[in-house]
Amino acid sequence: MGRYIVRRLFGLIPLLLGITLITFFVIHLAPGRPVDLETQFNPKVSLEVRERLMHIYGLDRPLYIQYLDWLKRFLCFDFGVSFVDSRPVIDKIAERIPITLTIELVSLILILLIGIPIGISSAIREGSFYDTMMTVFVFIGFAVPGFWLSLMLMDLVGVRWGILPVSGIRSLEFESFGFFEKLIDIARHLILPVLVSVFGSLAGISRYMRSNMLLVLKQDYIRTARAKGLSERDVIYKHALKNALLPVVTIIGLSVPGLIGGSVIFESIFSIPGMGRLFYDSVMARDYPVIMGVLVIGAVLTLLGNLLADISYALVDPRIKLE
């Protein structure tokens, strides 16, 4: 297992370099330049000032030279400096990523804790009223746009009922709170974003779990286990569940990059200072170093998610050999 992991990790290096190369050239194809925000609407800015800014940002050099310079810094774990506020990109990401990871990890745990039992219970009760109602419920969550649900919850729960805050991650009086009061305040601010994230993602996990469980329950070894007189609970949770979990493990591994990419919408709506909001603001400002930093982290999470899925396969199914 250790040799396999090391070999896979070294195999990810050229793949990651290829992703950074394509990403770097693609983001420069978008119309507009970072200097446009500073010069386009200012009639006092001359052409010489614009060219000087282009030189300061290094945007007047050939694109492949810009990529090689970025790659040299990246190999030293340096993502460069932001064009917007001249802060190191790694610092901006470091202060935003804990918020996004907290929201998405909590959401992922809740999705698994809710979605997998729904899928198992629906498969056991195939064709029943319960199965039909769960199918309708999860697909409503899948069909409802996340931004619309966010706005409706903000209006109903936050504005009309006044139960929960609708923006940010802390109250104005946060600094005067005690330790546990601060935790409760942050939790109250994160309830709505987590709810939106969970509600829209239940359909995928629960439907995959249901379909996989139905296929497994029709296998010959399940009939044999029942013929031996095992209880239905033992048949479901000791014999069928492990094999039914295999495709779900793949989904969980591939959902790792969504910890960052999927947060753009609700972080913008709820004004949460996370990675999604940072990425959106950077795209609007054409802040190339920050965009590259966020996208590279997403690429790393994607590659690691695939690796974790393969490793988890071996842990869940002993029939899979990695040697």
GIZI-V179205 format. One record per backbone hydrogen bond with DSSP energy under -0.5 kcal/mol. NH is the residue of the N-H (numbers start at 0). CO is the residue of the C=O. Records with the same first field share a line. If there is no record, write none. Layout:
NH=CO / CO
//
This chain:
4=0
5=1
6=2
7=3
8=4
9=5
10=6
11=7 / 8
12=8 / 9
13=9
14=10
15=11
16=12
17=13
18=14
19=15
20=16
21=17
22=18
23=19
24=20
25=21
26=22
27=23
28=25
29=25 / 26
35=32
36=32 / 33
38=34
39=35
41=38
42=40
44=41
45=43
49=45
50=46
51=47
52=48
53=49
54=50
55=51
56=52
57=53 / 54
58=53
59=53
60=57
65=61
66=62
67=63
68=64
69=65
70=66
71=67
72=68
73=69
74=70
75=71 / 72
76=73
77=72
81=86
85=81
88=79
90=87
91=87
92=88
93=89
94=90
95=91 / 92
96=92
97=93
98=95
99=95
100=96
101=97
102=98
103=99
104=100
105=101
106=102
107=103
108=104
109=105
110=106
111=107
112=108
113=109
114=110
115=111
117=113
118=114
119=115
120=116
121=117
122=118
123=119
124=120
125=122
127=124
130=124
131=127
132=128
133=129
134=130
135=131
136=132
137=133
138=134
139=135
140=136
141=137
142=138
143=139
148=144
149=145
150=146
151=147
152=148
153=149
154=150
155=151
156=152
157=152 / 153
158=153
159=154
160=155
162=156
163=156
167=269
173=170
175=172
176=173
181=177
182=178
183=179
184=180
185=181
186=182
187=183
188=184
189=185
190=186
193=189
194=190
195=191
196=192
197=193
198=194
199=195
200=196 / 197
201=197
204=200
205=201
206=202
207=203
208=204
209=205
210=206
211=207
212=208
213=209
214=210
215=211
216=212
217=213 / 214
218=215
221=218
222=218
223=219
224=220
225=221
226=222
227=223
228=225
229=224
234=230
235=231
236=232
237=233
238=233 / 234
239=234
240=235
242=238
243=239
244=240
245=241 / 242
247=243
248=244
249=245
250=246
251=247
252=248
253=249
254=250
255=252
257=254
258=255
259=256
260=256
261=257
262=259
263=260
266=262
267=263
268=264
269=265
271=266
272=270
273=271
274=95
277=273
278=274
279=275
280=276
281=277
282=278
283=279
284=280
285=281 / 282
286=281
287=285
290=286
291=287
292=288
293=289
294=290
295=291
296=292
297=293
298=294
299=295
300=296
301=297
302=298
303=299
304=300
305=301
306=302
307=303
308=304
309=305
310=306
311=307
312=308
313=309
314=310
315=311
316=312
317=315
319=316
//
